[in-house]
Amino acid sequence: MKKTEIVICLGSSCFSRGNKMTLRVIQDYLLEHNLKDRVFFHGAHCLGECEKGPLLQIGGKRYENVTADNVTALLNSVFGE
């Protein structure tokens, strides 16, 4: 089975604007929903669009202005929860 790739930007701009907390929320979500085996979750140094960040990429689709407050709804929409 092919895993869904989730890439979180860990560049200084996105990181300073909250991706540290978003990272934790995503890790908890993957554990709580038993998705660890279906998802390849990792960080990237910079996704190159700092002004639109914090950035998250899921399955090749880029999401802008992602925060710890809105990422759960985003993951629910992607994974059908």
N, CA, C and O atoms as a Maestro MAE file, in Angstrom:
{
 s_m_m2io_version
 :::
 2.0.0
}

f_m_ct {
 s_m_title
 :::
 protein
 m_atom[324] {
  # First column is atom index #
  i_m_mmod_type
  r_m_x_coord
  r_m_y_coord
  r_m_z_coord
  i_m_residue_number
  s_m_chain_name
  s_m_pdb_residue_name
  s_m_pdb_atom_name
  i_m_atomic_number
  :::
  1 25 0.840 -1.168 0.000 1 A "MET " " N  " 7
  2 3 0.000 0.000 0.000 1 A "MET " " CA " 6
  3 2 0.892 1.241 0.000 1 A "MET " " C  " 6
  4 15 1.844 1.337 0.774 1 A "MET " " O  " 8
  5 25 0.570 2.178 -0.873 2 A "LYS " " N  " 7
  6 3 1.320 3.429 -0.953 2 A "LYS " " CA " 6
  7 2 0.914 4.342 0.195 2 A "LYS " " C  " 6
  8 15 -0.271 4.514 0.478 2 A "LYS " " O  " 8
  9 25 1.902 4.920 0.846 3 A "LYS " " N  " 7
  10 3 1.640 5.810 1.970 3 A "LYS " " CA " 6
  11 2 1.361 7.223 1.474 3 A "LYS " " C  " 6
  12 15 1.918 7.675 0.474 3 A "LYS " " O  " 8
  13 25 0.485 7.905 2.201 4 A "THR " " N  " 7
  14 3 0.232 9.321 1.944 4 A "THR " " CA " 6
  15 2 1.379 10.112 2.553 4 A "THR " " C  " 6
  16 15 1.713 9.932 3.724 4 A "THR " " O  " 8
  17 25 1.978 10.984 1.759 5 A "GLU " " N  " 7
  18 3 3.090 11.785 2.257 5 A "GLU " " CA " 6
  19 2 2.590 13.109 2.813 5 A "GLU " " C  " 6
  20 15 1.846 13.835 2.154 5 A "GLU " " O  " 8
  21 25 3.009 13.410 4.032 6 A "ILE " " N  " 7
  22 3 2.739 14.697 4.653 6 A "ILE " " CA " 6
  23 2 4.082 15.349 4.935 6 A "ILE " " C  " 6
  24 15 4.933 14.780 5.619 6 A "ILE " " O  " 8
  25 25 4.262 16.555 4.395 7 A "VAL " " N  " 7
  26 3 5.501 17.296 4.594 7 A "VAL " " CA " 6
  27 2 5.172 18.606 5.301 7 A "VAL " " C  " 6
  28 15 4.361 19.399 4.821 7 A "VAL " " O  " 8
  29 25 5.800 18.817 6.426 8 A "ILE " " N  " 7
  30 3 5.618 20.066 7.156 8 A "ILE " " CA " 6
  31 2 6.872 20.912 6.970 8 A "ILE " " C  " 6
  32 15 7.992 20.414 7.087 8 A "ILE " " O  " 8
  33 25 6.677 22.185 6.681 9 A "CYS " " N  " 7
  34 3 7.809 23.092 6.509 9 A "CYS " " CA " 6
  35 2 8.396 23.416 7.874 9 A "CYS " " C  " 6
  36 15 7.692 23.853 8.785 9 A "CYS " " O  " 8
  37 25 9.697 23.193 7.995 10 A "LEU " " N  " 7
  38 3 10.396 23.515 9.235 10 A "LEU " " CA " 6
  39 2 11.417 24.628 9.018 10 A "LEU " " C  " 6
  40 15 12.335 24.804 9.818 10 A "LEU " " O  " 8
  41 25 11.249 25.375 7.929 11 A "GLY " " N  " 7
  42 3 12.086 26.549 7.703 11 A "GLY " " CA " 6
  43 2 11.850 27.566 8.804 11 A "GLY " " C  " 6
  44 15 10.831 27.507 9.492 11 A "GLY " " O  " 8
  45 25 12.761 28.482 8.980 12 A "SER " " N  " 7
  46 3 12.686 29.399 10.123 12 A "SER " " CA " 6
  47 2 11.404 30.230 10.148 12 A "SER " " C  " 6
  48 15 10.867 30.492 11.224 12 A "SER " " O  " 8
  49 25 10.909 30.644 8.993 13 A "SER " " N  " 7
  50 3 9.696 31.469 8.970 13 A "SER " " CA " 6
  51 2 8.482 30.673 9.434 13 A "SER " " C  " 6
  52 15 7.762 31.113 10.330 13 A "SER " " O  " 8
  53 25 8.247 29.513 8.837 14 A "CYS " " N  " 7
  54 3 7.094 28.688 9.228 14 A "CYS " " CA " 6
  55 2 7.238 28.185 10.662 14 A "CYS " " C  " 6
  56 15 6.262 28.130 11.410 14 A "CYS " " O  " 8
  57 25 8.453 27.823 11.034 15 A "PHE " " N  " 7
  58 3 8.683 27.309 12.381 15 A "PHE " " CA " 6
  59 2 8.385 28.384 13.414 15 A "PHE " " C  " 6
  60 15 7.754 28.108 14.434 15 A "PHE " " O  " 8
  61 25 8.835 29.610 13.158 16 A "SER " " N  " 7
  62 3 8.612 30.689 14.126 16 A "SER " " CA " 6
  63 2 7.145 31.124 14.169 16 A "SER " " C  " 6
  64 15 6.707 31.739 15.141 16 A "SER " " O  " 8
  65 25 6.388 30.804 13.113 17 A "ARG " " N  " 7
  66 3 4.972 31.165 13.086 17 A "ARG " " CA " 6
  67 2 4.065 30.018 13.526 17 A "ARG " " C  " 6
  68 15 2.851 30.085 13.332 17 A "ARG " " O  " 8
  69 25 4.630 28.978 14.108 18 A "GLY " " N  " 7
  70 3 3.765 27.996 14.747 18 A "GLY " " CA " 6
  71 2 3.883 26.555 14.299 18 A "GLY " " C  " 6
  72 15 3.202 25.696 14.858 18 A "GLY " " O  " 8
  73 25 4.720 26.248 13.313 19 A "ASN " " N  " 7
  74 3 4.763 24.861 12.859 19 A "ASN " " CA " 6
  75 2 5.338 23.909 13.904 19 A "ASN " " C  " 6
  76 15 5.184 22.694 13.775 19 A "ASN " " O  " 8
  77 25 5.991 24.432 14.928 20 A "LYS " " N  " 7
  78 3 6.453 23.565 16.020 20 A "LYS " " CA " 6
  79 2 5.242 22.943 16.720 20 A "LYS " " C  " 6
  80 15 5.233 21.743 16.992 20 A "LYS " " O  " 8
  81 25 4.228 23.749 17.009 21 A "MET " " N  " 7
  82 3 3.008 23.235 17.648 21 A "MET " " CA " 6
  83 2 2.193 22.382 16.677 21 A "MET " " C  " 6
  84 15 1.631 21.358 17.067 21 A "MET " " O  " 8
  85 25 2.130 22.801 15.417 22 A "THR " " N  " 7
  86 3 1.385 22.050 14.408 22 A "THR " " CA " 6
  87 2 1.983 20.666 14.242 22 A "THR " " C  " 6
  88 15 1.251 19.690 14.082 22 A "THR " " O  " 8
  89 25 3.293 20.570 14.279 23 A "LEU " " N  " 7
  90 3 3.994 19.286 14.194 23 A "LEU " " CA " 6
  91 2 3.490 18.333 15.277 23 A "LEU " " C  " 6
  92 15 3.206 17.166 15.006 23 A "LEU " " O  " 8
  93 25 3.385 18.835 16.484 24 A "ARG " " N  " 7
  94 3 2.913 17.996 17.608 24 A "ARG " " CA " 6
  95 2 1.460 17.568 17.414 24 A "ARG " " C  " 6
  96 15 1.106 16.422 17.688 24 A "ARG " " O  " 8
  97 25 0.622 18.489 16.944 25 A "VAL " " N  " 7
  98 3 -0.790 18.159 16.718 25 A "VAL " " CA " 6
  99 2 -0.910 17.051 15.661 25 A "VAL " " C  " 6
  100 15 -1.704 16.124 15.823 25 A "VAL " " O  " 8
  101 25 -0.127 17.144 14.588 26 A "ILE " " N  " 7
  102 3 -0.173 16.126 13.536 26 A "ILE " " CA " 6
  103 2 0.310 14.779 14.070 26 A "ILE " " C  " 6
  104 15 -0.311 13.751 13.803 26 A "ILE " " O  " 8
  105 25 1.406 14.776 14.818 27 A "GLN " " N  " 7
  106 3 1.902 13.523 15.393 27 A "GLN " " CA " 6
  107 2 0.842 12.868 16.274 27 A "GLN " " C  " 6
  108 15 0.616 11.662 16.183 27 A "GLN " " O  " 8
  109 25 0.196 13.653 17.117 28 A "ASP " " N  " 7
  110 3 -0.861 13.128 17.991 28 A "ASP " " CA " 6
  111 2 -2.034 12.606 17.164 28 A "ASP " " C  " 6
  112 15 -2.583 11.546 17.463 28 A "ASP " " O  " 8
  113 25 -2.416 13.344 16.132 29 A "TYR " " N  " 7
  114 3 -3.532 12.938 15.262 29 A "TYR " " CA " 6
  115 2 -3.241 11.592 14.612 29 A "TYR " " C  " 6
  116 15 -4.102 10.712 14.595 29 A "TYR " " O  " 8
  117 25 -2.040 11.425 14.081 30 A "LEU " " N  " 7
  118 3 -1.678 10.178 13.410 30 A "LEU " " CA " 6
  119 2 -1.730 8.997 14.372 30 A "LEU " " C  " 6
  120 15 -2.156 7.905 13.996 30 A "LEU " " O  " 8
  121 25 -1.301 9.212 15.606 31 A "LEU " " N  " 7
  122 3 -1.360 8.155 16.619 31 A "LEU " " CA " 6
  123 2 -2.802 7.834 17.006 31 A "LEU " " C  " 6
  124 15 -3.198 6.669 17.047 31 A "LEU " " O  " 8
  125 25 -3.576 8.871 17.287 32 A "GLU " " N  " 7
  126 3 -4.953 8.686 17.750 32 A "GLU " " CA " 6
  127 2 -5.847 8.027 16.693 32 A "GLU " " C  " 6
  128 15 -6.805 7.332 17.035 32 A "GLU " " O  " 8
  129 25 -5.535 8.245 15.415 33 A "HIS " " N  " 7
  130 3 -6.364 7.705 14.338 33 A "HIS " " CA " 6
  131 2 -5.724 6.495 13.648 33 A "HIS " " C  " 6
  132 15 -6.149 6.089 12.567 33 A "HIS " " O  " 8
  133 25 -4.708 5.932 14.282 34 A "ASN " " N  " 7
  134 3 -4.027 4.736 13.766 34 A "ASN " " CA " 6
  135 2 -3.598 4.892 12.313 34 A "ASN " " C  " 6
  136 15 -3.800 3.991 11.500 34 A "ASN " " O  " 8
  137 25 -3.009 6.033 11.991 35 A "LEU " " N  " 7
  138 3 -2.592 6.313 10.620 35 A "LEU " " CA " 6
  139 2 -1.080 6.217 10.423 35 A "LEU " " C  " 6
  140 15 -0.597 6.430 9.310 35 A "LEU " " O  " 8
  141 25 -0.330 5.906 11.463 36 A "LYS " " N  " 7
  142 3 1.133 5.899 11.363 36 A "LYS " " CA " 6
  143 2 1.637 4.973 10.253 36 A "LYS " " C  " 6
  144 15 2.640 5.278 9.609 36 A "LYS " " O  " 8
  145 25 0.955 3.847 10.021 37 A "ASP " " N  " 7
  146 3 1.384 2.907 8.981 37 A "ASP " " CA " 6
  147 2 0.946 3.332 7.585 37 A "ASP " " C  " 6
  148 15 1.441 2.796 6.594 37 A "ASP " " O  " 8
  149 25 0.024 4.287 7.493 38 A "ARG " " N  " 7
  150 3 -0.500 4.728 6.195 38 A "ARG " " CA " 6
  151 2 0.082 6.060 5.735 38 A "ARG " " C  " 6
  152 15 -0.198 6.521 4.628 38 A "ARG " " O  " 8
  153 25 0.903 6.679 6.604 39 A "VAL " " N  " 7
  154 3 1.390 8.030 6.325 39 A "VAL " " CA " 6
  155 2 2.910 8.084 6.471 39 A "VAL " " C  " 6
  156 15 3.478 7.513 7.403 39 A "VAL " " O  " 8
  157 25 3.557 8.780 5.536 40 A "PHE " " N  " 7
  158 3 4.974 9.100 5.648 40 A "PHE " " CA " 6
  159 2 5.040 10.584 5.996 40 A "PHE " " C  " 6
  160 15 4.892 11.441 5.125 40 A "PHE " " O  " 8
  161 25 5.262 10.879 7.275 41 A "PHE " " N  " 7
  162 3 5.254 12.249 7.787 41 A "PHE " " CA " 6
  163 2 6.679 12.689 8.071 41 A "PHE " " C  " 6
  164 15 7.402 12.043 8.830 41 A "PHE " " O  " 8
  165 25 7.079 13.802 7.450 42 A "HIS " " N  " 7
  166 3 8.426 14.298 7.672 42 A "HIS " " CA " 6
  167 2 8.481 15.803 7.440 42 A "HIS " " C  " 6
  168 15 7.543 16.404 6.915 42 A "HIS " " O  " 8
  169 25 9.589 16.387 7.839 43 A "GLY " " N  " 7
  170 3 9.788 17.821 7.683 43 A "GLY " " CA " 6
  171 2 10.631 18.137 6.463 43 A "GLY " " C  " 6
  172 15 11.347 17.286 5.935 43 A "GLY " " O  " 8
  173 25 10.528 19.380 6.033 44 A "ALA " " N  " 7
  174 3 11.360 19.906 4.952 44 A "ALA " " CA " 6
  175 2 11.996 21.192 5.456 44 A "ALA " " C  " 6
  176 15 11.410 21.912 6.265 44 A "ALA " " O  " 8
  177 25 13.183 21.470 4.978 45 A "HIS " " N  " 7
  178 3 13.889 22.676 5.440 45 A "HIS " " CA " 6
  179 2 13.125 23.939 5.058 45 A "HIS " " C  " 6
  180 15 12.998 24.853 5.873 45 A "HIS " " O  " 8
  181 25 12.615 24.002 3.833 46 A "CYS " " N  " 7
  182 3 11.850 25.162 3.389 46 A "CYS " " CA " 6
  183 2 11.064 24.768 2.140 46 A "CYS " " C  " 6
  184 15 11.603 24.124 1.240 46 A "CYS " " O  " 8
  185 25 9.800 25.151 2.088 47 A "LEU " " N  " 7
  186 3 8.977 24.846 0.915 47 A "LEU " " CA " 6
  187 2 8.928 26.019 -0.059 47 A "LEU " " C  " 6
  188 15 8.257 25.940 -1.088 47 A "LEU " " O  " 8
  189 25 9.634 27.110 0.257 48 A "GLY " " N  " 7
  190 3 9.865 28.173 -0.698 48 A "GLY " " CA " 6
  191 2 8.795 29.239 -0.866 48 A "GLY " " C  " 6
  192 15 8.907 30.084 -1.755 48 A "GLY " " O  " 8
  193 25 7.763 29.220 -0.038 49 A "GLU " " N  " 7
  194 3 6.725 30.245 -0.135 49 A "GLU " " CA " 6
  195 2 6.435 30.794 1.259 49 A "GLU " " C  " 6
  196 15 5.323 30.685 1.774 49 A "GLU " " O  " 8
  197 25 7.452 31.374 1.840 50 A "CYS " " N  " 7
  198 3 7.393 31.810 3.240 50 A "CYS " " CA " 6
  199 2 6.227 32.746 3.527 50 A "CYS " " C  " 6
  200 15 5.619 32.674 4.594 50 A "CYS " " O  " 8
  201 25 5.914 33.622 2.581 51 A "GLU " " N  " 7
  202 3 4.846 34.597 2.820 51 A "GLU " " CA " 6
  203 2 3.469 33.947 2.948 51 A "GLU " " C  " 6
  204 15 2.536 34.582 3.440 51 A "GLU " " O  " 8
  205 25 3.323 32.683 2.512 52 A "LYS " " N  " 7
  206 3 2.042 31.983 2.570 52 A "LYS " " CA " 6
  207 2 1.976 31.013 3.750 52 A "LYS " " C  " 6
  208 15 0.968 30.332 3.941 52 A "LYS " " O  " 8
  209 25 3.016 30.952 4.515 53 A "GLY " " N  " 7
  210 3 3.115 29.971 5.585 53 A "GLY " " CA " 6
  211 2 2.351 30.349 6.824 53 A "GLY " " C  " 6
  212 15 1.791 31.440 6.937 53 A "GLY " " O  " 8
  213 25 2.343 29.432 7.735 54 A "PRO " " N  " 7
  214 3 2.980 28.132 7.753 54 A "PRO " " CA " 6
  215 2 2.403 27.189 6.686 54 A "PRO " " C  " 6
  216 15 1.203 27.189 6.410 54 A "PRO " " O  " 8
  217 25 3.298 26.390 6.099 55 A "LEU " " N  " 7
  218 3 2.920 25.508 5.000 55 A "LEU " " CA " 6
  219 2 2.926 24.040 5.410 55 A "LEU " " C  " 6
  220 15 3.700 23.603 6.261 55 A "LEU " " O  " 8
  221 25 2.024 23.295 4.762 56 A "LEU " " N  " 7
  222 3 1.926 21.855 4.931 56 A "LEU " " CA " 6
  223 2 1.571 21.277 3.569 56 A "LEU " " C  " 6
  224 15 0.761 21.845 2.836 56 A "LEU " " O  " 8
  225 25 2.176 20.153 3.237 57 A "GLN " " N  " 7
  226 3 1.875 19.508 1.963 57 A "GLN " " CA " 6
  227 2 1.388 18.096 2.255 57 A "GLN " " C  " 6
  228 15 2.049 17.338 2.966 57 A "GLN " " O  " 8
  229 25 0.225 17.744 1.702 58 A "ILE " " N  " 7
  230 3 -0.344 16.412 1.903 58 A "ILE " " CA " 6
  231 2 -0.632 15.811 0.539 58 A "ILE " " C  " 6
  232 15 -1.408 16.356 -0.246 58 A "ILE " " O  " 8
  233 25 0.006 14.673 0.266 59 A "GLY " " N  " 7
  234 3 -0.215 14.000 -1.014 59 A "GLY " " CA " 6
  235 2 0.080 14.892 -2.208 59 A "GLY " " C  " 6
  236 15 -0.582 14.776 -3.239 59 A "GLY " " O  " 8
  237 25 1.048 15.767 -2.092 60 A "GLY " " N  " 7
  238 3 1.427 16.648 -3.184 60 A "GLY " " CA " 6
  239 2 0.651 17.956 -3.258 60 A "GLY " " C  " 6
  240 15 0.998 18.838 -4.044 60 A "GLY " " O  " 8
  241 25 -0.390 18.088 -2.452 61 A "LYS " " N  " 7
  242 3 -1.178 19.323 -2.446 61 A "LYS " " CA " 6
  243 2 -0.706 20.217 -1.301 61 A "LYS " " C  " 6
  244 15 -0.578 19.776 -0.158 61 A "LYS " " O  " 8
  245 25 -0.456 21.460 -1.629 62 A "ARG " " N  " 7
  246 3 0.059 22.400 -0.635 62 A "ARG " " CA " 6
  247 2 -1.076 23.164 0.041 62 A "ARG " " C  " 6
  248 15 -2.018 23.617 -0.609 62 A "ARG " " O  " 8
  249 25 -0.962 23.297 1.364 63 A "TYR " " N  " 7
  250 3 -1.926 24.041 2.168 63 A "TYR " " CA " 6
  251 2 -1.199 25.203 2.827 63 A "TYR " " C  " 6
  252 15 -0.099 25.039 3.355 63 A "TYR " " O  " 8
  253 25 -1.817 26.372 2.793 64 A "GLU " " N  " 7
  254 3 -1.219 27.599 3.309 64 A "GLU " " CA " 6
  255 2 -1.870 28.003 4.623 64 A "GLU " " C  " 6
  256 15 -2.995 27.608 4.927 64 A "GLU " " O  " 8
  257 25 -1.141 28.794 5.390 65 A "ASN " " N  " 7
  258 3 -1.642 29.332 6.667 65 A "ASN " " CA " 6
  259 2 -2.170 28.248 7.600 65 A "ASN " " C  " 6
  260 15 -3.207 28.421 8.240 65 A "ASN " " O  " 8
  261 25 -1.459 27.142 7.671 66 A "VAL " " N  " 7
  262 3 -1.852 26.023 8.529 66 A "VAL " " CA " 6
  263 2 -1.373 26.304 9.950 66 A "VAL " " C  " 6
  264 15 -0.224 26.687 10.172 66 A "VAL " " O  " 8
  265 25 -2.266 26.107 10.892 67 A "THR " " N  " 7
  266 3 -1.933 26.338 12.299 67 A "THR " " CA " 6
  267 2 -2.340 25.133 13.131 67 A "THR " " C  " 6
  268 15 -3.040 24.240 12.656 67 A "THR " " O  " 8
  269 25 -1.890 25.123 14.376 68 A "ALA " " N  " 7
  270 3 -2.287 24.060 15.298 68 A "ALA " " CA " 6
  271 2 -3.799 24.065 15.496 68 A "ALA " " C  " 6
  272 15 -4.388 23.029 15.804 68 A "ALA " " O  " 8
  273 25 -4.432 25.229 15.321 69 A "ASP " " N  " 7
  274 3 -5.881 25.339 15.514 69 A "ASP " " CA " 6
  275 2 -6.688 24.809 14.334 69 A "ASP " " C  " 6
  276 15 -7.808 24.337 14.529 69 A "ASP " " O  " 8
  277 25 -6.148 24.873 13.111 70 A "ASN " " N  " 7
  278 3 -6.950 24.435 11.960 70 A "ASN " " CA " 6
  279 2 -6.466 23.143 11.308 70 A "ASN " " C  " 6
  280 15 -7.116 22.645 10.388 70 A "ASN " " O  " 8
  281 25 -5.351 22.592 11.758 71 A "VAL " " N  " 7
  282 3 -4.797 21.416 11.092 71 A "VAL " " CA " 6
  283 2 -5.642 20.157 11.328 71 A "VAL " " C  " 6
  284 15 -5.691 19.292 10.454 71 A "VAL " " O  " 8
  285 25 -6.297 20.034 12.461 72 A "THR " " N  " 7
  286 3 -7.120 18.847 12.711 72 A "THR " " CA " 6
  287 2 -8.281 18.768 11.721 72 A "THR " " C  " 6
  288 15 -8.574 17.695 11.195 72 A "THR " " O  " 8
  289 25 -8.936 19.887 11.468 73 A "ALA " " N  " 7
  290 3 -10.027 19.904 10.483 73 A "ALA " " CA " 6
  291 2 -9.500 19.560 9.095 73 A "ALA " " C  " 6
  292 15 -10.164 18.856 8.334 73 A "ALA " " O  " 8
  293 25 -8.321 20.049 8.768 74 A "LEU " " N  " 7
  294 3 -7.701 19.737 7.477 74 A "LEU " " CA " 6
  295 2 -7.417 18.238 7.364 74 A "LEU " " C  " 6
  296 15 -7.733 17.619 6.349 74 A "LEU " " O  " 8
  297 25 -6.829 17.666 8.395 75 A "LEU " " N  " 7
  298 3 -6.540 16.223 8.380 75 A "LEU " " CA " 6
  299 2 -7.830 15.412 8.319 75 A "LEU " " C  " 6
  300 15 -7.890 14.402 7.618 75 A "LEU " " O  " 8
  301 25 -8.850 15.836 9.036 76 A "ASN " " N  " 7
  302 3 -10.143 15.144 8.958 76 A "ASN " " CA " 6
  303 2 -10.695 15.151 7.525 76 A "ASN " " C  " 6
  304 15 -11.243 14.151 7.062 76 A "ASN " " O  " 8
  305 25 -10.549 16.275 6.835 77 A "SER " " N  " 7
  306 3 -11.058 16.344 5.466 77 A "SER " " CA " 6
  307 2 -10.264 15.451 4.522 77 A "SER " " C  " 6
  308 15 -10.825 14.889 3.582 77 A "SER " " O  " 8
  309 25 -8.975 15.316 4.762 78 A "VAL " " N  " 7
  310 3 -8.137 14.480 3.901 78 A "VAL " " CA " 6
  311 2 -8.352 12.997 4.179 78 A "VAL " " C  " 6
  312 15 -8.434 12.193 3.249 78 A "VAL " " O  " 8
  313 25 -8.442 12.633 5.458 79 A "PHE " " N  " 7
  314 3 -8.517 11.227 5.842 79 A "PHE " " CA " 6
  315 2 -9.931 10.747 6.131 79 A "PHE " " C  " 6
  316 15 -10.123 9.618 6.583 79 A "PHE " " O  " 8
  317 25 -10.920 11.595 5.876 80 A "GLY " " N  " 7
  318 3 -12.316 11.179 5.959 80 A "GLY " " CA " 6
  319 2 -12.823 10.896 7.352 80 A "GLY " " C  " 6
  320 15 -13.679 10.029 7.531 80 A "GLY " " O  " 8
  321 25 -12.327 11.590 8.325 81 A "GLU " " N  " 7
  322 3 -12.782 11.388 9.711 81 A "GLU " " CA " 6
  323 2 -13.996 12.248 9.990 81 A "GLU " " C  " 6
  324 15 -14.530 12.222 11.099 81 A "GLU " " O  " 8
  :::
 }
 m_bond[323] {
  # First column is bond index #
  i_m_from
  i_m_to
  i_m_order
  :::
  1 1 2 1
  2 2 3 1
  3 3 4 2
  4 3 5 1
  5 5 6 1
  6 6 7 1
  7 7 8 2
  8 7 9 1
  9 9 10 1
  10 10 11 1
  11 11 12 2
  12 11 13 1
  13 13 14 1
  14 14 15 1
  15 15 16 2
  16 15 17 1
  17 17 18 1
  18 18 19 1
  19 19 20 2
  20 19 21 1
  21 21 22 1
  22 22 23 1
  23 23 24 2
  24 23 25 1
  25 25 26 1
  26 26 27 1
  27 27 28 2
  28 27 29 1
  29 29 30 1
  30 30 31 1
  31 31 32 2
  32 31 33 1
  33 33 34 1
  34 34 35 1
  35 35 36 2
  36 35 37 1
  37 37 38 1
  38 38 39 1
  39 39 40 2
  40 39 41 1
  41 41 42 1
  42 42 43 1
  43 43 44 2
  44 43 45 1
  45 45 46 1
  46 46 47 1
  47 47 48 2
  48 47 49 1
  49 49 50 1
  50 50 51 1
  51 51 52 2
  52 51 53 1
  53 53 54 1
  54 54 55 1
  55 55 56 2
  56 55 57 1
  57 57 58 1
  58 58 59 1
  59 59 60 2
  60 59 61 1
  61 61 62 1
  62 62 63 1
  63 63 64 2
  64 63 65 1
  65 65 66 1
  66 66 67 1
  67 67 68 2
  68 67 69 1
  69 69 70 1
  70 70 71 1
  71 71 72 2
  72 71 73 1
  73 73 74 1
  74 74 75 1
  75 75 76 2
  76 75 77 1
  77 77 78 1
  78 78 79 1
  79 79 80 2
  80 79 81 1
  81 81 82 1
  82 82 83 1
  83 83 84 2
  84 83 85 1
  85 85 86 1
  86 86 87 1
  87 87 88 2
  88 87 89 1
  89 89 90 1
  90 90 91 1
  91 91 92 2
  92 91 93 1
  93 93 94 1
  94 94 95 1
  95 95 96 2
  96 95 97 1
  97 97 98 1
  98 98 99 1
  99 99 100 2
  100 99 101 1
  101 101 102 1
  102 102 103 1
  103 103 104 2
  104 103 105 1
  105 105 106 1
  106 106 107 1
  107 107 108 2
  108 107 109 1
  109 109 110 1
  110 110 111 1
  111 111 112 2
  112 111 113 1
  113 113 114 1
  114 114 115 1
  115 115 116 2
  116 115 117 1
  117 117 118 1
  118 118 119 1
  119 119 120 2
  120 119 121 1
  121 121 122 1
  122 122 123 1
  123 123 124 2
  124 123 125 1
  125 125 126 1
  126 126 127 1
  127 127 128 2
  128 127 129 1
  129 129 130 1
  130 130 131 1
  131 131 132 2
  132 131 133 1
  133 133 134 1
  134 134 135 1
  135 135 136 2
  136 135 137 1
  137 137 138 1
  138 138 139 1
  139 139 140 2
  140 139 141 1
  141 141 142 1
  142 142 143 1
  143 143 144 2
  144 143 145 1
  145 145 146 1
  146 146 147 1
  147 147 148 2
  148 147 149 1
  149 149 150 1
  150 150 151 1
  151 151 152 2
  152 151 153 1
  153 153 154 1
  154 154 155 1
  155 155 156 2
  156 155 157 1
  157 157 158 1
  158 158 159 1
  159 159 160 2
  160 159 161 1
  161 161 162 1
  162 162 163 1
  163 163 164 2
  164 163 165 1
  165 165 166 1
  166 166 167 1
  167 167 168 2
  168 167 169 1
  169 169 170 1
  170 170 171 1
  171 171 172 2
  172 171 173 1
  173 173 174 1
  174 174 175 1
  175 175 176 2
  176 175 177 1
  177 177 178 1
  178 178 179 1
  179 179 180 2
  180 179 181 1
  181 181 182 1
  182 182 183 1
  183 183 184 2
  184 183 185 1
  185 185 186 1
  186 186 187 1
  187 187 188 2
  188 187 189 1
  189 189 190 1
  190 190 191 1
  191 191 192 2
  192 191 193 1
  193 193 194 1
  194 194 195 1
  195 195 196 2
  196 195 197 1
  197 197 198 1
  198 198 199 1
  199 199 200 2
  200 199 201 1
  201 201 202 1
  202 202 203 1
  203 203 204 2
  204 203 205 1
  205 205 206 1
  206 206 207 1
  207 207 208 2
  208 207 209 1
  209 209 210 1
  210 210 211 1
  211 211 212 2
  212 211 213 1
  213 213 214 1
  214 214 215 1
  215 215 216 2
  216 215 217 1
  217 217 218 1
  218 218 219 1
  219 219 220 2
  220 219 221 1
  221 221 222 1
  222 222 223 1
  223 223 224 2
  224 223 225 1
  225 225 226 1
  226 226 227 1
  227 227 228 2
  228 227 229 1
  229 229 230 1
  230 230 231 1
  231 231 232 2
  232 231 233 1
  233 233 234 1
  234 234 235 1
  235 235 236 2
  236 235 237 1
  237 237 238 1
  238 238 239 1
  239 239 240 2
  240 239 241 1
  241 241 242 1
  242 242 243 1
  243 243 244 2
  244 243 245 1
  245 245 246 1
  246 246 247 1
  247 247 248 2
  248 247 249 1
  249 249 250 1
  250 250 251 1
  251 251 252 2
  252 251 253 1
  253 253 254 1
  254 254 255 1
  255 255 256 2
  256 255 257 1
  257 257 258 1
  258 258 259 1
  259 259 260 2
  260 259 261 1
  261 261 262 1
  262 262 263 1
  263 263 264 2
  264 263 265 1
  265 265 266 1
  266 266 267 1
  267 267 268 2
  268 267 269 1
  269 269 270 1
  270 270 271 1
  271 271 272 2
  272 271 273 1
  273 273 274 1
  274 274 275 1
  275 275 276 2
  276 275 277 1
  277 277 278 1
  278 278 279 1
  279 279 280 2
  280 279 281 1
  281 281 282 1
  282 282 283 1
  283 283 284 2
  284 283 285 1
  285 285 286 1
  286 286 287 1
  287 287 288 2
  288 287 289 1
  289 289 290 1
  290 290 291 1
  291 291 292 2
  292 291 293 1
  293 293 294 1
  294 294 295 1
  295 295 296 2
  296 295 297 1
  297 297 298 1
  298 298 299 1
  299 299 300 2
  300 299 301 1
  301 301 302 1
  302 302 303 1
  303 303 304 2
  304 303 305 1
  305 305 306 1
  306 306 307 1
  307 307 308 2
  308 307 309 1
  309 309 310 1
  310 310 311 1
  311 311 312 2
  312 311 313 1
  313 313 314 1
  314 314 315 1
  315 315 316 2
  316 315 317 1
  317 317 318 1
  318 318 319 1
  319 319 320 2
  320 319 321 1
  321 321 322 1
  322 322 323 1
  323 323 324 2
  :::
 }
}
